[in-house]
Amino acid sequence: MKSLIAKKIKQFDYTLLFVIVFLAVFGIMMVYSSSYTIAYVDYGIPNYFYRRQLQWLFIGLFFFVLAAFFPYRVYSKLSPLLVMASILLLILVLIPGIGSERNYSQRWIELGPLAFQPTEVIKLFMIIYFASFYAKRQQTISHFKDGVLPPMLILAIIFLLILKQPDLGSAASILFVCAIIVICSGVKMKHLFMLGCVGLVGLLFFAYSSPYRVERITSFVDPFADPFGDGYQLINGYIAIGTGGMWGTGLGNGVQKLGFLPEAHTDFIMAIIIEELGMIGLIIVICSYMFIMFRGVRIARGCKDMFAKLLAIGITFQIMTQVVINLGAVSGLLPITGITLPLISYGGSSLVITMVSLGILLNLSTRDTGTG
C-alpha cells in the first residue's frame, strides 16, 4: 500500500499542483484585502471573511489530498446515488426552514452554523454522472434513445430545480459543461445538433420568462441607464478597473471595496484585483487559469480509460466555464449571475468543491490512467 502511494506521489503533475496552490493562496490574500472594511462594518472584526475563508481552505485541502489518492473508478459506481442525492438536495433547498434565502435567492441549506450551496456540489456530481454514463455506453453511443437521451432527462430535472432558486448562471454552466462531455464522448453530429437546438431554445425561454432574469440579463448592456439601480455594481466595477491601470494602486490600497462596490470579495473580486494589482494582476490570474486548462486537456488526452478522460474534460471545463462567466460579468460582456471566481472568490462551498475537483484532476494526472 505504501509503495503504491509513493509511486502515485512521484507521478503527480507538480506544475499543476503548484498553480492550484498559488491561486488558492492568492485568493486568501485577495479575500482579506477586498473584505476587511465590510467585515469590520458588519461584524466588528476586520479579518472575519479572511478567517472563514482560511478555515474553508484547510477543509478543502484535506479533501483535495483525499481526492488525489482515492480510486477514481469508485465515482463511476456511485454515480446513480450521486444523481439521487442531487435531486434530493435541490428539493430540500426549496423547502422553507431548510433552505435559506439570501439576496432574493434560495440557494443555501443551513445546518446550524454551517451553510452550503447544493448547486456547487451538484456541478461535480453531474460531471461524474455524465462521464460515467457515456463511458459505459460507447457501444450504443450512436443510438439516440438508449445511448444519448437518458442523461438529458436527468439534466432537465436538475436544470428546472436550479431555476426555481433562481440561479440561471449555475444552471447554464452545468448545461454547458454536460454538453462538452457529450461532444467529447463521440455522439453523432445530428444528435448533437438536435440537443443543441433544444438546449438553446430552452435556455433562452427560461432566461426571458421572468422579469427578474430579464433585468439581470439586460442591465449589462447599458448599466448607465440605471446607475443607482441595476447598473450600480457594474459601474463601480468599471471604476475599480479603470483606476488600476497597468500596475494598480498597490495591494490593500483599493477604494471601491470601501463600501462602493457590492460583493467586492465574492463575484466582483477581479475588479479589486485589477484596481490594486493592475493589468499585471489580471494577466497573472488569466495565465494561471489557462495553464490549468492546458494541463487538464493534456491529462484528458493521455487517459486511456474513457471515464477518466471524460471526467478530466468535465472538471477542466467546469472551472474554465466559471472563469469565463465571472470575468465576462465583471467586464460587462456577460450578464451578472453571481458565479464566483474559482479558488479566489470568497465562498466556502465553491472553494471546497473546486479543491475536490482539482484533487480528482491531479489524481488522473498519474500514469495509472494512461497519461504520459
N, C-alpha and C positions, 0 to 999 in steps of 0.2 A: 504493500500500500504506500509506504513511504517512498519507495523508488518510483512509483507511478506519479506521485505528487511532485517529486523532484524533477522528473522528466518533463512534466507539464509546465513547471515553472521555467525551465530552460527554453521552452518553445513559445512562450508568450510573446506577443508583439509589443515590445517595450517602448517603441516610439509612440504607438497608440496609447499605451498606459501613461506615458509622460504628458501627452497633450490633454488627456482626460483629467489628470491630477492638476495640471496647470489651470485649466478652465474652472475646476471646482474651487481651487484656492483663490483664483482671480475673482470668482463670483462672490465668495465670502467677503473679500476686501471691498468690492463694489456695493454689496448689500449694506455694509456698515456705512460707507461713505454717503450713500443715497438715502439712508433711512434714519440717521441719528437725530435729525431735527424733529421729524414727525413722531419718532419713538419717544422723545422727551416730552413733546406736547401732549401726546395721547396717554403715555404710561408713566412719565416722570423718570424714565430710565433710558439714557441715550443709546445704549447698546442692546435694547430689548430685542429688536429684529435680528441683529447680528448673533446674539446668543442662541436664539431659537434656530436660526439657520445653521449655526455651527453644530448644534445638537443633531439636527436632521442629517447633516453631512456625515457625522460619525455613524449614525444608524445606516445611512446609505453606503458608507464604506464597508460596514460589516456585511451587508447583503451583496455588495459588489464582489467581495472576496469569495463569499459563498457561491455566487452565481458563476464565478470564474472557474470553480472546481467541480461544480455539480454536473452530473452526467446529463448533457443537453437532450438526449433522446427521451428522457423521462417526461419532458414537457409535452412531447407529442402524445404520449399515453394519457396525460392529464387533460388534454385539450377539450374533451366533452364536458368535464367538470368545470373547466375554466369558462366555457360558454354559459353554463347554467349559473355559475357564480356571477358572471357579468350581468345577466338579465335580472337576477335577484337583487344585486346591488343597485341597479338603475331603478328598480321598483321601490326599494327601501328609501332611496334618497328623495323620492317624491312624496313620501308619507309624512304629514305634519307630526312633529315631535321626534322624528328620527332624522329627517333631512333638515338642514339648516339653510335659511335664506340670507344671502349677502349680496348687496348691490343688485337687487331685483332678480337674482338668480338663485335657484335652489339646487346647488351643486355639491354640498358638503354633507357628510354624515358625521355627527358628533357623538363620541363615546367618552363621556366625562370631559376631561381636559383635552382629549385627543380629537382632532377634526381632520378628515381627509377627503379628497375628491375621488370618488369611484371612477370617474372618467379617465383619470391618469392611469389607474391600474388596468382598465379595460383596453386602453391603447395597446399595451403589451399582450394582454390576453387574446385580442383579436389577431394580432400578428402571429402568435403561436398557433391559433386555430386555423387560420388560412394557410400557413406554411405546412402544417400537419396534413390538412385535408388534401391539398393539391399535390403534395409529395406522395401521398398514398394512392392518388387517382391518376397517376401518369399513364396507366394502361387505357383508361377510359376518358382521358382529357379531351378527346375530340368529340365526345358525346355531351351535348349541352345539358340534357335533363339529369343525367347521372354524374357526369364528371365536372360540371361547371356550376349548375344552378343552386344546389343545397346551401352553400355558404352565403349566397346572396340573400336568401330568405332570412337567415340569422342576422346578417348585416343590416337588412331593412328594419328589423325589430330594434336592434341596438341604436340605429340612426334615429328612429322615431322617439325612442325613450330619452335619448340625449337632447333632442329638440324640445322635449317637454320641460327641460330645466329652466330656461332655454340656454343652449350652448351650441350655436351653429358652427363656431370656429372649430371646436373639438370634433363635432360630428363630421365636418368636411375633411378634417385632417385624417381621421380614421378611414373615411371613404377613399381618400386619395391613396393612402398607403396600402390599403387592401387591394386597390386597383393595380398598384405597382407589382404586388406579389402575384396577382392573377396574370399580368402581362409576362412576367418572368417565368411563370410555370409552364408556358407553352400552349396556352389556349388559342384556338383558331382565330384568325383576324375577324371573320364575320361575327363570331360570338363576342369578341372584344368590342366591335363597333356597336353591336346591339346593346350590350351592357353600358357602354359609354354614353349612348344617347339617352337611355333610361335614367342613368345616374345624373346626367347634366340637367335633364328636364326636371327631375325630382328636386335637385339642389336649388335650381332657380325658382321652382314653385314655392318651396318652403322658405327661401330667402326673402321672397316678396309677399308672403302670405300674412305677415304680421307687421303692423305699423312700427313696432319696436325694432324689428330687424331691418326694415326699410330705412329707418333713421340712422341706424348704425352703419349701414352699407353706403348710404348717400352722403353722410356728413363728411367723409374724407374727400369727396370730390371738390367741395368748396367750403372748407371749415370757417372761412372768414364771413360766410353768410350768417353764421350764428356764433360769433366769437365768445360769447359768455354762456353758451349752452352746449350743443353737441360738438362744436368745433373747438371748445376751450382747451381740452387736453392736447389735441394735435398741434394747435397754435403754440402752446407753451413748449411742446416738444421741439417745434421748429426753432424757437428762440434759443433753447439749450444747444441744439445742433449748430445753429448759426454762430453762437458765442464761442464754441470750441475751436474753430479754425483748424489749423494743421496740428498744433501741439497742445491745445487745450489750456484751460486756466490753472491746471495743477490739481493733483489728487486732493479731494476734500474742499476745494475752493469753488465748487459749483454753486450757483444761485437758485436755479429753478427748483431744486429739492427743498428749498426753504418755505414750502407751502404753496408754491405756484403751480408746479406740475403734479397732477394727481397720479397715483400709482407709480411714483418715481422709482421705487425699489422692486416693483414687480414687472408688469409687461412693458413699461417705458424705461427700463433701466439702461437701455442702449443710448437713449438721449443724454443721460447723465454721464455715461462713459465717454461719449463724444465731447460733451461740454468740458469735462475735466481732463481728458487724455487726448482730445483732438482726433483728427482723422487717423493718426497713427494707432490710437487705441482701437478704432473701428477696423483697420486693416489687420491688426494682430488677431482680433476676435474672428473675423471672417476667414482668415487664413487657417486658424485653428479648426474651425468647423469644416472647411474644405478638406483639410488633412484627414479628419475623421471620416468624411465621405469617401475620400480616395482609398483609405485603408479598409473601410468597410466593404467597398465594392471589390477590392482586391481579395479580401478574405472570402467573400461570397464566391468569387470566380474560382478560388482554389479548393472549395469544399466539394468533395466527391459525393457526399450524401445530399440528396435533393432537399430534404427537410432542413439541414444545416444551411444550405445555400439560400433558400427562401427566407429562413429565419434571419440570416445576416442581412439580406437585402431589406427586409421589413424593418428591422431595428435601425439600420443606417438611414433609410429614407423617412422614418418616423421623426428622427431627430432633425434631419435637414428640412422636412416639411414645417416643423415648428419654428425653425430658424427663419425660413423664408416668410412665413406668415407674420412672425413677430417683427422682423426688420421691415417688411412691407407696410405694416401698420404704423410703425414709428416714423417711417419716411413719407407716409401719406399715399403710398402706391396701392395699398390694400386697406379694406375696412378694419377698424379696431375690433378685435374679437376677444381680447383678454388672454390670448395664448402667450405663455411665458417663454423666455429665452433659456433653453436647456443648460443646466449646470450653473447659470449665472443669476437669473432672476430669483427673488425671494419666493419660497413656496416649498413646504415640506414634502407634499405628495409628489410633486413634479420632480424634485431633486432625488428622492429615494428611488422612484421608478426609473428615472433616467440612469441612475447608477446601476440598478439591477440590469437594465437592458444592455448597458455598456459592459457589464461584467459577463453577460452571456456572449456578447460580441468578442470580448477578449478570450473567452473560453474557445470559441470557434476559430480563433487565430492559430491554435496549436495544430501540429501536423497530424494529430489523431483524426482530424476531419478532412485531411487531404490538402491542406494549404502548403504552399511551398515557400 
